[in-house]
Amino acid sequence: MRIRIVGPPDPDAFAEYDVQRFRVGDIYEVPVRLASLLIIAGYAKSVSSGVSAAEAADFSSPRTPRSKKS
């Protein structure tokens, strides 16, 4: 998963991972678990690949109002 670091991660909070290499403002490809932990902790934001998450998840067709039958 691609993330952008928005704050320096606390190495003690992520003892399982080497987070000292991350620099604020840089984009990294990391495992989903690490990305999720960094995002939840507020140290990172997800970087999309040109399509927003809302657009990617919306497979429905546009709704059109139905006319009332008399």
Sequence and secondary structure as in RCSB ss.txt:
>XXXX:A:sequence
MRIRIVGPPDPDAFAEYDVQRFRVGDIYEVPVRLASLLIIAGYAKSVSSGVSAAEAADFSSPRTPRSKKS
>XXXX:A:secstr
 EEEE S   GGGGTTS  TT  TT EEE  HHHHHHHHHHTSEEE  SSS HHHHH  S          
